Amino acid sequence: MDGACLAIKSYVGHALYLAQQGVSLLFAPQVISISHKEYTCPSLLGLPDLLRQYVPPSTEIFAPVLDARKGERALALCYRRLGKTFAPGSIVRQAWNQAHKAQLAWEQSLWLPNDNSQELKVLLIGPRYLTDDPFLSGNIIDRLEGLGMRVYTAAQVRGGRMSPQSRTAGKRLFWSNARQSVGALEHFVDQVNGVVNLAPFGCGAESFVVALVERRARNQGLPSLTVNLDEHTSTLGMMTRLEAFCDLLERKESG
């Protein structure tokens, strides 16, 4: 898969493994949008079609469309339409309401209160499939915490605050990952000592976001480190870079 990013390689590889184990049905939704007037990346838009080129015909791909471009109600309709494939409408509505409440409660549990601690603080940004996955990210959150850093992520920002703050980019950001990363930087810019930006190698959208983040951090005098990840990334090499970056933050604050 020359030219594919880390997310696609890991997704297709995992799907192939499941197919080889005899799994007859794979749930691979076509995620067009997760937020109003925004899109996921082109690779995710066409993921089910890409997957069909690799998975054997004996494994069926169930690929419902999830599209929130017209708002949350449109996304809810997509989920309810999916649910009606398996159950009556009344049961589907009840299940959707319970799932929606549980999702909101989980997201709110991640929101961060004001923190006045004296620890050095680092903002970790990038696609959630990297920042939230210890395997793909090389367990970077634990590594930073092991170096004495307090780690913040975009998941800790109230969703409603993200969009207005991301507008400092000068124009609307149409990729959800880009809005979340830039919005998180704007939210935490006066609260953190440095920024670590995780980016999958070969991702065109993230190369754009990296440039925005680095420019904004530089204008604020905020040290930043970009870590590009692919399947060949050495955790030892990454740890060396993180140690050097944290040493820089410590010297900057003490000097």
N, C-alpha and C positions, 0 to 999 in steps of 0.2 A: 504494500500500500504506500508507494512512494508519494510524498507530498501530503499525506494525511497527517492530521495533528494527533497529539497524544490521546485526546478524548475518543476520537474515532477508532484509533488502533486498539485501545483497551476495550471499547464497546464491542467492536466486531470480533475481537479475540475471545471475549467472554461469551458472546453469542455462539461462536463456533464450538467452543468447549461444551456448552450446554447441549447443542445439537448432537455432538459426538457421544454424549452420555445418554442419548435416546429421548431427549425432551421433544415432544411432538408439537408444542405450541409456545411461541415466544410473544410476550407483550412488549411491543416496540412502538409507542405512540409517535405520531408525527406532531412534534411540539412546534407550532408556528409562532406562538406568542404567549408570554406569561404576564403581560402587563399592557395597559391601554396604550395604543399607538406605538407599540414597540415590537421588535422581532428577536427571535433567537438567531444564532449564526446560520449561514447557508448550509453548513454540514449537517446541523440538526434538522433543518427544514426538509432535507432529502434523505434522512437517515433510513427510514424503512425501505425505500427503493434501493439504497446502497446495500443494505443488509441482505436483500433478496439475491444479490449477485454472488454472495458468499455462502449463505446457508443452504444446505441441500433441500430439494423439494419435499422430502419427508417431514421437514419441520415447517409448520405453518406459522406465518407472522401475522399477529393481530395488531393492526396499526390504526387505531382511532385518531381523529384529528382533534388537537387541543389548541384553541385559538382565542386569545384574550384581547385581540386588537381593538375590539369594540367595547371593551370593559369587562368587569367582573361578572356581570349577568350573562354575557355571551359565553364566558368560560364555564360558568355553572351549567349552561345549557349543553355544552359539549360533554361535560361529565355525566349529566343526566341521560343524554342520548346514549352514551356508552353503557351506563347502568341498565338501561332498558333492554339491552341485548341479553341480559341474564335474569332480570326480575321485573315484576310489575312496577308501574310508575309510582304508586304510593310508597312502596318499599324503597325505591330508588331515592325519592325525595327525602325520606327520613334518614337514609344512610348518608346522603350528601350533606344534610344539615349537621349531622353528628360529626362527620369528617371535617367539615369546614370549621366548626367550633374548635375541634381538637387541633387543627392546623394553626389557627389564630392563637390559641393558648400556648402552643409550643413556640411560635415565633415571638410572642410577647415575653416568654420566659428568657429569651436570649437578649432582650433589650438591656442596655447597660445604664445604670444610674450614674450620676456624677461621681467621679473618682478623684480624690485629692491626695492619694498616696504618693510617696516620694520615689517609688520604683521608676526605673526607666521604662518608657512605654513605646511599643512598636505597633504600627498599623500594618496588618497583613491583608493585602487585597489581591484580587484575581478571580477567575471563574470559580464558582462554588464547588464544582466537581474536583477542583484542585485543593482549595483552601480547607474544605471539609473532609477530604479523604486522606487519612494518614499514609496509605500505601502509595498513591500517586504523587503526593507532595513530599515523600521522604520523611514523614512525621515531623514536618517543619515547626508546627506549633510547640510540640514538646521540646524540640531542640532549642527554640528561642527561649522558652521558659526555663530550660536547664541552664541557659546562659544568663539568667537573672532578669529577663525582660518580661514585662506585662504585655500580653498580646491582645490587640483589638482586631475585630474583623467587621466586614460590612453587615454581617448578620446581626450585629449588636446595635444597629441604628434603626430607629423607628421607621417603618416603610414610608410613611407620609412625609418624612423630612428629607428623603433621599432625592426626589425629583427636583424640588426647588433649588437645592444646593448644587445639583449637577449642571444647572443652567449656566454656571460661571464658565463653562467651556466655550460659550459664545454662540452656540446653536444647539438645537435639540439633539440628544443622543438617541439613536433609534435602536441600538443594541442594548438589551437589558443588562448584560454583564458590564458594559461600559458605563451605563448610568449608575449602577450600584458601586462600582469602583471609584468613579469620580465623585459621586455623592458622599461616599464614606470618607474620602480624603478631605472634602470640604467640611464635613462634620467634625472630624478629629484633628484638623490641621493645627489648632492651637493647643491641643491636649497631648500630643505625642512627641517623642524625640526623634523618630525616624520612621521611614516607610519601606516595607519589603513588598515588592510586586512580583507575584507568581504568574508566569506566562507560559503556555504550552508552545514549544518550538513549532514554527510553521503556521501559526495562527495569524491570519491577516488582521482580524478585528483586534486582537490583543496587541499587535504591534502598534496600532493606532492609539490604543488606550495607554500603553507604556509611554509613548511620547507625551501625551497629555499630562499624565501623572508626574513624570520626571520634570517637565517644565513648571508645573504648578508648585511642586516641592522645592525646586531650585529657587523660584521667585520668593518663597517664604523662608529660605535659608534652612530648609529641612533636608537632612541627609536621606538619600534613597538608594535602594539596592534592587536591581531587577534580576530575578532568577528564572532562567529559561529551562523548562523541563521537557524531556522526552524519555523514551524507554532506555536510553543509554546513559542517563544522568547518574553520576557517581555521588552517592550520599556522603562519601568522605570529602570529595571536592566541594560539595555544597556546604558541609559543616565548616570547612576551612574559611569559606567566604563569609558565612554567618558570624564566625568568631571574630574575623577581622572587622566586620561591620559593627558588631556590638562593642568591640574595643574602641572603635572610632567614636561611637556615641558616648561612651564613658569618659573618654578624654575630652570630648567637646563640652560635656556638662561640668566636669571638674576643673576645666581650664579657663 
